[in-house]
Amino acid sequence: MTPDGVPIVDGVKELKGFYLAVGLCGQGFMLGPGIALNLVNIILKGTPVLPLQVFKGFSFYRDFGGAQEVLR
């Protein structure tokens, strides 16, 4: 679970070839196919299927500041 409740689907800049698809919480079965499709496209083509503006919301490097306040 991430602080904002949104999964992380991203490559790790510090580790070339290392990708994350984590934080799915209880929705892994539902989100898994879409996340897999986007991750495969990132790995093979360098870009996700979703528009980049939307996909930025899944970034490992996004700002989690204040997100915990929303979940309380």
C-alpha positions as CSV (number, residue, x, y, z in Angstrom):
1,M,0.0,0.0,0.0
2,T,1.3,3.4,-0.9
3,P,0.6,6.5,1.2
4,D,-1.8,7.9,-1.5
5,G,-3.4,4.5,-2.3
6,V,-2.2,4.6,-5.9
7,P,0.1,1.8,-7.2
8,I,3.6,2.4,-8.3
9,V,4.4,1.3,-11.9
10,D,7.7,2.6,-12.9
11,G,11.3,2.0,-13.7
12,V,13.9,2.7,-11.0
13,K,16.4,5.2,-12.4
14,E,19.1,4.1,-10.0
15,L,18.9,0.5,-11.1
16,K,18.9,0.1,-14.9
17,G,16.4,-2.6,-16.0
18,F,14.6,-2.7,-12.7
19,Y,10.9,-2.0,-12.8
20,L,8.3,-1.8,-10.0
21,A,4.6,-2.8,-10.1
22,V,3.7,-2.6,-6.4
23,G,1.2,-1.1,-4.0
24,L,-1.8,-2.7,-5.6
25,C,-3.3,-3.5,-2.2
26,G,-6.5,-5.5,-2.6
27,Q,-7.0,-4.6,-6.2
28,G,-4.1,-6.5,-7.7
29,F,-6.4,-9.0,-9.5
30,M,-8.5,-6.2,-11.0
31,L,-5.6,-3.9,-11.9
32,G,-3.0,-6.6,-12.8
33,P,-3.8,-7.0,-16.6
34,G,-3.8,-3.2,-17.2
35,I,-0.6,-2.7,-15.2
36,A,1.1,-5.6,-17.0
37,L,0.1,-4.2,-20.4
38,N,1.6,-0.8,-19.5
39,L,4.7,-2.3,-18.0
40,V,5.4,-4.5,-21.0
41,N,5.1,-1.5,-23.3
42,I,7.4,0.6,-21.1
43,I,10.0,-2.2,-21.2
44,L,9.7,-3.0,-24.9
45,K,8.9,0.4,-26.4
46,G,9.8,2.9,-23.7
47,T,6.3,4.3,-23.3
48,P,3.1,3.2,-21.6
49,V,-0.2,2.5,-23.3
50,L,-1.9,5.2,-21.1
51,P,-1.3,8.9,-21.9
52,L,1.9,10.1,-20.2
53,Q,0.0,12.7,-18.2
54,V,-2.1,9.9,-16.7
55,F,0.7,7.5,-16.2
56,K,2.8,10.0,-14.3
57,G,0.4,9.4,-11.4
58,F,1.9,5.9,-11.0
59,S,5.5,7.2,-10.8
60,F,7.9,5.9,-8.1
61,Y,9.2,9.4,-7.9
62,R,5.9,11.2,-7.4
63,D,5.4,13.4,-4.4
64,F,3.7,11.6,-1.5
65,G,3.8,14.7,0.7
66,G,0.6,15.1,2.7
67,A,-1.0,12.0,1.2
68,Q,-1.1,10.3,4.6
69,E,-3.3,13.1,5.9
70,V,-5.9,12.3,3.3
71,L,-6.0,8.6,4.3
72,R,-6.6,9.3,8.0
